[in-house]
Amino acid sequence: KLLRRPENKFAITTSYLPFPDISLNLQGIYTGEREDMDFGAFPATRRILESYTLINLSVIYQLNSLVKIFLRGENLLNEKYEEVFGYGHPSRAVFAGIRLSYSPE
């Protein structure tokens, strides 16, 4: 088995347009158990990293042809997980921002 490679990993994303200028996006990601190495021991030993499920949500508002405003929430279930043994990931997080795009004609 390759390290940090789960046998099962699934993702599903759905988008909904309640209004012409607003987009809602919901994403679910499941990552199954996988093996990693514990280099804190000598000799290094294999460890099992637990499976986890992440739920992410974003809202995008198209203000005009140049400006999009977004709000994104990640790990909304506050899942505790590790992609690398001994290195956890942040708990839930919320991001907001503005995207500017300009393409001369």
C-alpha positions in Angstrom: 0.0 0.0 0.0 1.1 3.5 -0.7 1.4 5.8 2.3 -1.4 8.3 2.8 -3.4 6.9 -0.1 -6.9 5.7 1.0 -8.6 2.8 -0.7 -11.8 4.9 -0.8 -12.2 8.6 -1.4 -15.5 10.1 -2.6 -16.5 13.7 -3.3 -19.8 15.1 -4.4 -20.5 18.7 -5.3 -23.9 20.3 -6.0 -24.6 23.9 -7.2 -27.9 25.8 -7.0 -28.8 29.1 -8.6 -31.7 30.6 -6.5 -31.3 33.9 -8.4 -29.4 34.8 -11.6 -26.6 36.5 -9.7 -26.3 34.1 -6.7 -24.7 30.7 -6.7 -24.7 28.2 -3.7 -22.3 25.3 -3.8 -22.3 22.4 -1.3 -19.5 19.9 -1.3 -19.0 16.7 0.7 -15.7 14.8 0.8 -15.2 11.3 2.3 -11.6 10.0 2.8 -11.2 6.5 4.0 -8.6 5.0 6.3 -5.0 5.1 5.1 -1.5 4.3 6.4 1.3 6.7 7.3 4.6 6.4 9.0 5.3 7.5 12.6 8.8 8.9 12.4 8.8 9.8 16.0 9.6 6.2 16.9 12.7 4.3 15.9 12.5 2.3 13.8 9.6 4.2 12.1 6.3 2.3 12.4 3.2 2.3 10.3 0.1 3.9 11.8 -3.5 4.0 10.6 -5.0 7.5 9.9 -8.7 7.5 10.6 -11.3 8.2 7.9 -13.1 11.5 7.8 -15.9 13.5 6.1 -15.7 17.2 5.3 -18.7 19.4 4.4 -17.9 22.7 2.6 -20.4 25.5 1.5 -19.9 28.6 -0.5 -22.1 31.5 -1.7 -21.0 33.6 -4.6 -22.7 36.9 -5.6 -22.0 38.3 -9.0 -22.2 42.1 -8.3 -21.5 43.1 -11.9 -19.4 41.9 -14.8 -16.2 42.6 -13.0 -16.8 41.9 -9.3 -17.8 38.7 -7.4 -18.3 38.6 -3.7 -17.9 35.3 -2.0 -18.4 33.6 1.4 -17.0 30.1 2.0 -17.2 27.8 4.9 -14.9 24.8 5.2 -15.1 21.8 7.5 -18.5 22.9 8.8 -18.9 19.7 10.9 -15.7 20.6 12.7 -14.1 17.2 11.9 -10.8 16.4 13.6 -8.5 14.7 11.1 -5.0 14.2 9.9 -3.7 14.0 6.4 -0.2 13.4 7.7 0.4 11.5 11.0 0.9 14.0 13.9 -0.2 17.1 11.9 -3.9 17.9 12.5 -5.9 20.3 10.4 -7.7 23.5 11.5 -11.2 23.3 12.7 -14.0 24.9 10.8 -13.1 28.1 9.0 -14.9 30.9 7.2 -13.5 33.0 4.4 -14.9 36.0 2.6 -13.5 38.0 -0.2 -13.9 39.9 -3.5 -12.8 38.6 -6.9 -12.0 41.1 -9.6 -11.8 40.0 -13.2 -11.1 42.1 -16.2 -10.5 41.0 -19.7 -10.0 43.7 -22.4 -11.9 43.1 -25.6 
